[in-house]
Amino acid sequence: MRSRLFYRSTGTPLALYDGAMSLSAKFDSPNLYDADRQAILKILSILGGWEIRRSFNQIGIHAGDQIRVVCRAPFGGPLVIDNRGTQVAVSRQLAEKIKVEVLP
């Protein structure tokens, strides 16, 4: 498979694509905790070990899902997200492990 380079709208390179998302794309994209309130997001990847991915799978959060940030608790507390009509509270530590893309 031939590698391709994707660009941001500003013209700077985003990631090298060779069949799977490159590490630069995973670390360049914002995480869930950095997202604004009421933002509609697409989950790009879930970083961490199998325990973290398993816990997200158990509450129905997978890579590729579209989610919405409903509200944020003050002082670094959890945030509530809406995933296909189900609202789930996610701690700051777990939200920082979810890389997202902001959808228009």
QUIVEN-V321596 format. One record per backbone hydrogen bond with DSSP energy under -1.0 kcal/mol. NH is the residue of the N-H (numbers start at 0). CO is the residue of the C=O. E is the energy in kcal/mol with one decimal. If there is no record, write none. Layout:
[[NH,CO,E] [NH,CO,E]]
This chain:
[[3,16,-2.2] [5,14,-2.3] [7,11,-3.0] [10,7,-1.7] [13,5,-3.8] [16,3,-3.4] [17,19,-1.1] [25,21,-1.5] [26,22,-2.1] [27,23,-1.7] [28,24,-1.4] [31,94,-1.1] [31,97,-2.1] [34,31,-1.2] [37,68,-2.5] [38,35,-1.5] [40,66,-3.1] [41,100,-2.4] [42,64,-2.5] [43,98,-2.9] [44,98,-1.5] [46,96,-3.2] [52,48,-1.9] [53,49,-2.4] [54,50,-2.1] [55,51,-2.0] [56,52,-2.3] [57,53,-2.2] [58,54,-1.0] [59,56,-1.1] [60,55,-3.0] [63,42,-2.7] [64,61,-1.7] [66,40,-2.4] [67,81,-1.5] [68,38,-1.8] [69,79,-2.9] [70,79,-1.2] [72,77,-2.5] [78,89,-2.4] [79,70,-2.8] [80,87,-2.9] [81,67,-3.0] [82,85,-2.9] [85,82,-1.4] [87,80,-2.6] [89,78,-3.0] [94,90,-2.7] [95,91,-1.9] [96,93,-1.3] [97,94,-1.1] [98,44,-2.5] [99,29,-2.9] [100,41,-2.1] [102,39,-2.6]]
